[in-house]
Amino acid sequence: MKDFLLFSGSSNIPLAQAVAKLLHTTLGKVDLSRFADGELRPWIQEDVRDKTVFVIQSLSYPMDEHVMELSLMGDAIRRSAPRNMIAVIPYMGYARQDKQHRIGEPVSARVIAKFIEVSKYKEVITVDLHNDAIVGFFQIPVSHVTAMDVLTEEVKKLSLARPVVVSPDVGGVKRARNLAYALDVPMVVMEKKRFLDRHDTSESFEIIGNVKGMDAVIIDDVISTGGTIAHSAESLKEAGTASVTVLASHAVFAGEAKEKLSTAPIDTLIVSDTIQLPKEKLFPKLRFISVAPLIADAIASMIK
């Protein structure tokens, strides 16, 4: 293996430690102190000269602070002449703002891509982007890995009697179809109405397909406030499903997500660990799978 170093921002240290363990290394020393006025002052305490350097940072809440950490750590590292510098972003915040819905709005995902490039990262590793097209916002190589395989294996372990894959909206049909193919089961789609003037608010109103007596498996990339998933589960139960399982790559769990999801008619909710959730957002039906092996494999392929 080439000489490499692995650093972590503050957003998801447990995931970074798990990746380091799989790569038989430890996290590099970095001091993320702040001035009295709150300005971040990263200090890289390792010799990075002529080394391949990876910085792991999920752009989760508070995403603006975590974006700055990633950017300033990148600038600090590149000033010490590394051979290569790669940003590892398990969850890319702002990815849902991948187009201009209304005149006067930014395309924020493109702006974040430029932030990363200006910070002199030469490549990016990320997990399950909201839209594959976001890769095109970058002028540097992007390794886009997916948690689909590990999510699929978790569903198989449940040994559901009559599974049917459910897309909670028309935009997620491709994702749901891939899972349905992998499980060799049918798929249905939930059509929903979204209100652009109400952030993170939607209303499910029609199930396109038959679900009566079946075990519904809802697949989504991001769960934000939990409203879409909770409404979908309620609609599926009203339509006669035997059970509801939910899969998602990224558990944002903003606002009252815990209350909505824990009281919704969901039997099991399986998410990955791309985002570190505080203990107060956990509840009994919630299960985690780790994407550390996926990230470790992606890193290993770059340092052989």
Secondary structure as GFF3:
##gff-version 3
##sequence-region A 1 304
A	DSSP	beta_strand	4	8	.	.	.	ID=ss1
A	DSSP	alpha_helix	13	22	.	.	.	ID=ss2
A	DSSP	beta_strand	30	34	.	.	.	ID=ss3
A	DSSP	beta_strand	40	44	.	.	.	ID=ss4
A	DSSP	beta_strand	52	56	.	.	.	ID=ss5
A	DSSP	alpha_helix	63	78	.	.	.	ID=ss6
A	DSSP	beta_strand	84	89	.	.	.	ID=ss7
A	DSSP	alpha_helix	108	118	.	.	.	ID=ss8
A	DSSP	beta_strand	123	127	.	.	.	ID=ss9
A	DSSP	three_ten_helix	132	137	.	.	.	ID=ss10
A	DSSP	beta_strand	142	145	.	.	.	ID=ss11
A	DSSP	alpha_helix	148	158	.	.	.	ID=ss12
A	DSSP	beta_strand	163	167	.	.	.	ID=ss13
A	DSSP	three_ten_helix	170	172	.	.	.	ID=ss14
A	DSSP	alpha_helix	173	183	.	.	.	ID=ss15
A	DSSP	beta_strand	187	194	.	.	.	ID=ss16
A	DSSP	beta_strand	202	208	.	.	.	ID=ss17
A	DSSP	beta_strand	215	223	.	.	.	ID=ss18
A	DSSP	alpha_helix	227	238	.	.	.	ID=ss19
A	DSSP	beta_strand	243	251	.	.	.	ID=ss20
A	DSSP	alpha_helix	257	263	.	.	.	ID=ss21
A	DSSP	beta_strand	268	272	.	.	.	ID=ss22
A	DSSP	three_ten_helix	279	281	.	.	.	ID=ss23
A	DSSP	beta_strand	286	289	.	.	.	ID=ss24
A	DSSP	alpha_helix	292	303	.	.	.	ID=ss25
###
